[in-house]
Amino acid sequence: MPLPRVVAIDGPAGSGKSVVAQALARRLGYFYYDTGALYRAVTFAALRAGLDLRDEAAVTRVAEGARLELAEPTATDGRQYTVLVDGIDATWEIFRPEVEANVSIVSAHPGVRQVLLRRQREAAERGSVVMAGRDIGTVVYPEADLKLYLEATPEVRAERRVRQKQVQGVDVDYEEVLAQIQQRDRLDQSRAVAPLRAASDAIVIETSHLSLDEELQVIEGIIEGMDS
């Protein structure tokens, strides 16, 4: 059975799409491409430059000019991939609270999205890739052979994010994380450009009560049934 060239996994913040995409890519022997990391990288670069993140023109110039690289892990410190911003290893920096709190502002800028869209489509065209994000199946690569949309309650997603931060050695408050996720949902779902939604032909998977292994079993079952 031929495998899908491109698997698109979308969903809201904390839905588990990054972890699932990474694990699925490993099983398929594919490259794991987290599009959200690009938006975080631009946010990180703009913050380093001291910009007003609501200044679309200025932030778009950063997105255009920055050397952003998303590659296989270069260290055994638990990272899912390595992110370089102008040669700086920003893999963990892009998950700091100040980036977390501002990435929705940056990702809502049409100019930024247009710049990063080109990079994401180039990655998809190479094939053998599992792409995770919020608009892969709807905007970035509607041609994806398999489109999945992962859902989970805000409370479950907040718990997952707190555990993720703890693994990274970062202490965060659950209520603050929950509030951030709810705010992120509102921004992502209401933005004028590429709002968060499942593609019409995406398979929606509710993950609140599924373990990672169970999610992978569901997805592998979908892949096995694609040619049946």
C-alpha positions in Angstrom: 0.0 0.0 0.0 1.5 3.4 -1.0 1.9 5.8 1.9 0.5 9.4 1.7 3.2 11.8 0.5 2.0 14.5 2.8 0.1 14.1 6.1 -1.4 17.4 7.3 -2.3 17.5 11.0 -4.1 20.6 12.2 -5.7 21.6 15.5 -5.8 24.2 18.3 -3.0 25.0 20.7 -2.2 22.0 23.0 -4.3 19.5 21.1 -1.3 17.2 20.9 -0.7 17.6 17.2 3.0 18.2 17.5 3.7 15.1 19.6 1.5 13.0 17.4 3.0 14.3 14.2 6.6 13.7 15.5 5.7 10.1 16.5 3.9 9.4 13.2 6.8 10.8 11.2 9.2 8.6 13.1 7.1 5.5 12.3 6.7 6.4 8.7 10.3 7.5 8.2 9.2 11.0 7.3 10.4 14.5 8.2 8.4 16.2 10.9 7.6 19.8 10.0 6.1 21.9 12.8 4.8 25.1 11.0 4.0 26.7 14.3 7.7 26.7 15.1 8.2 29.2 12.2 5.7 31.6 13.7 7.3 31.3 17.0 10.7 31.9 15.5 9.5 35.1 13.8 8.0 36.2 17.1 11.3 35.4 18.9 13.2 37.4 16.3 10.8 40.4 16.5 11.0 40.5 20.3 14.8 40.4 20.1 14.7 43.3 17.8 12.4 45.2 20.2 9.6 45.7 17.7 6.0 46.6 18.4 4.5 43.2 17.4 1.3 44.9 16.2 3.4 46.7 13.5 2.7 44.4 10.6 5.1 46.0 8.2 8.0 45.8 10.6 7.3 42.2 11.7 6.8 41.1 8.1 10.3 42.6 7.3 11.7 40.4 10.0 10.0 37.3 8.6 11.4 38.1 5.1 14.9 38.9 6.3 15.5 36.3 9.0 17.3 33.1 8.2 14.9 30.5 9.6 15.9 26.9 9.6 13.8 23.9 10.8 15.9 20.7 10.9 16.2 17.3 12.5 17.2 17.4 16.2 20.9 18.4 16.7 21.0 17.7 20.5 19.7 15.0 22.8 17.9 17.3 25.2 14.3 16.3 24.4 13.8 18.6 21.5 11.5 17.5 18.6 13.6 19.4 16.1 16.2 22.2 15.9 15.2 25.8 15.1 17.9 28.2 14.0 17.2 31.9 13.8 20.0 33.8 12.0 22.3 31.0 13.1 21.2 31.1 16.7 19.8 27.8 18.2 16.4 29.1 19.4 14.8 25.7 19.8 13.8 26.2 23.4 13.7 30.0 23.3 10.7 29.9 21.0 8.7 28.2 23.8 9.4 30.9 26.4 6.3 32.6 28.0 6.9 35.9 26.2 6.8 34.1 22.8 3.8 32.0 23.8 1.9 35.2 24.8 2.6 37.0 21.5 2.7 34.4 18.8 -1.0 34.8 18.0 -0.5 38.5 17.3 2.4 37.8 14.9 0.6 34.9 13.2 -2.5 37.0 12.5 -0.5 39.4 10.2 -1.3 38.6 6.6 2.2 39.7 5.5 3.9 37.3 7.9 1.6 34.4 6.9 2.3 35.1 3.2 6.1 35.0 3.7 6.0 31.8 5.8 3.4 30.1 3.5 6.0 30.0 0.7 8.5 28.2 3.0 5.9 25.7 4.2 4.7 24.9 0.7 8.3 24.3 -0.4 8.7 21.8 2.4 5.4 20.0 1.5 6.4 19.8 -2.2 9.4 17.7 -1.2 7.0 15.0 0.1 7.6 12.3 2.8 6.6 14.9 5.4 4.2 15.1 8.3 3.2 18.7 8.7 1.6 20.0 11.9 -0.1 23.4 12.3 -3.4 25.3 12.2 -4.1 25.7 8.5 -2.1 23.0 6.7 -5.1 21.3 5.3 -7.0 24.5 4.5 -4.3 26.9 3.2 -0.7 25.7 3.3 -1.2 22.4 1.5 -4.8 21.6 0.6 -3.4 18.9 -1.7 -2.3 16.8 1.2 -3.1 13.1 0.8 -4.3 12.8 4.4 -5.8 15.6 6.5 -6.3 15.2 10.2 -7.8 17.6 12.7 -7.1 16.9 16.4 -9.4 18.3 19.1 -9.4 18.3 22.9 -11.0 20.4 25.6 -9.2 23.6 26.7 -8.8 22.0 30.2 -7.1 18.9 28.8 -4.9 21.0 26.5 -3.8 23.2 29.4 -2.9 20.1 31.5 -0.8 18.8 28.6 1.0 22.2 28.1 1.8 22.4 31.9 3.3 18.9 31.7 5.3 19.8 28.6 6.7 22.9 30.3 7.6 20.9 33.4 9.6 18.4 31.2 11.4 21.5 29.9 12.2 22.6 33.4 9.8 25.6 33.3 7.4 26.2 36.1 4.0 27.5 34.9 0.6 28.1 36.6 -2.3 25.9 35.2 -4.9 28.7 35.4 -2.6 31.1 33.5 -1.9 28.5 30.8 -5.6 27.7 30.5 -6.4 31.4 30.1 -3.7 31.7 27.4 -5.0 28.7 25.5 -8.6 30.1 25.6 -7.3 33.5 24.4 -5.3 31.8 21.7 -8.4 29.9 20.5 -10.3 33.1 20.2 -7.6 34.8 18.2 -7.0 31.8 16.0 -10.6 31.2 15.2 -11.5 34.9 14.6 -8.6 36.1 12.6 -9.4 37.4 9.1 -6.7 35.4 7.3 -6.7 31.6 7.5 -8.9 31.2 10.7 -8.5 27.9 12.6 -10.9 25.3 11.3 -11.0 21.8 10.1 -10.7 21.3 6.3 -14.0 20.0 4.8 -12.3 16.7 3.9 -10.3 16.4 7.2 -10.8 13.5 9.6 -11.5 14.9 13.0 -10.1 13.0 16.0 -11.2 13.9 19.6 -8.0 13.2 21.6 -9.1 14.3 25.2 -9.2 10.7 26.4 -6.7 9.1 24.1 -3.1 8.2 24.9 -0.4 8.9 22.3 -0.3 5.2 21.4 -4.1 5.1 21.0 -4.0 8.2 18.7 -1.3 6.6 16.6 -3.4 3.4 16.3 -6.3 5.4 15.1 -4.2 7.2 12.5 -2.4 4.1 11.3 -5.8 2.5 10.9 -6.9 5.4 8.8 -3.8 5.1 6.6 -4.3 1.4 6.2 -7.9 1.9 5.1 -7.1 4.7 2.5 -6.8 2.2 -0.3 -9.5 -0.2 0.8 
